[in-house]
């Protein structure tokens, strides 16, 4: 599961803008709730670590968006 979150964060950075915006919008409440300090510090590594730490506490909508982005990224030819 930790690898999945890392892939999500990488996917957010590398995904097409529309998908990334959807994920950010859906996950923003979770990020604010669980990772506000890390977000304010603009520390991507710390935000990733926070997401990993709180993965089981994230909303279903956020986890679903993460899975969708990961599937799209996995299906993308290298």
Residue pairs with C-beta under 8 A, 6 or more apart in sequence:
1 52
1 55
2 52
2 55
4 55
4 66
4 67
4 70
5 48
5 51
5 52
5 55
5 66
6 48
6 52
7 70
7 73
8 23
8 51
8 66
8 69
8 70
9 44
9 47
9 48
9 51
10 73
11 20
11 23
11 69
11 70
11 72
11 73
12 20
12 23
12 24
12 69
13 20
13 44
14 73
15 23
15 69
15 72
15 73
19 68
19 69
19 72
20 69
22 65
23 62
23 65
23 66
23 69
26 59
26 61
26 62
26 64
26 65
27 58
27 59
27 62
27 65
27 66
29 59
29 62
30 54
30 57
30 58
30 59
30 62
31 39
31 47
31 51
32 39
34 50
34 51
34 53
34 54
34 57
34 58
35 46
35 47
35 50
35 51
35 54
38 46
38 47
38 49
38 50
39 47
51 58
55 63
58 66
